[in-house]
């Protein structure tokens, strides 16, 4: 089961975003879960269930990886500007 595989991946690496070049099947599954979650949130047809969402949340899965990554980089830029006065 991919959920168990993702959990083991997170325990080893500390995050839930496997690279497609190194873990192609797991990466595809993760992307599918994110897409299905977006559909679920928007009220569109989705195969994801509340139980699966809970299980993914339990391992610290980030359903909004792109937003999280973008916000982290923005915070880093703000810190840089605070230290150096420009960006």
Secondary structure, 3 states (H helix, E strand, C coil): CHHHHHHHHHHHHCCCCCCCCCCHHHHHHHHHHHHHHHHHHCCCCCCCCHHHHHHHHHCCCCCCHHHHHHHHHHHHHHHHHHHHCCC
